[in-house]
Amino acid sequence: VARKKSDAVDAAVPANVPRTDMAAHRPLPADSELVPAIAVLARARQEAVWGRGQAQGVSGRHSRLPLAFAVRSALRK
């Protein structure tokens, strides 16, 4: 018999493991001094990727624009 998937129960099980089985887990180490620098670099890279995508979109639109002007000027003659 197939049961419906229960996302609430699926999420609760891993969430309760550290609380109920604390002796089996070690605490996470504190963040090092490099963490803020890594965050800044990651954000800069993401913005560069987004900027590249926007630039490619703009250049694609602009590369079609001269053709439109050429057709328009040819039709006017």
Buried (B, 14 or more C-beta within 10 A) or exposed (E): EEEEEEEEEEEEEEEEEEEEEEEEEEEEEEEEEEEEEEEEEEEEEEEEEEEEEEEEEEEEEEEEEEEEEEEEEEEEE
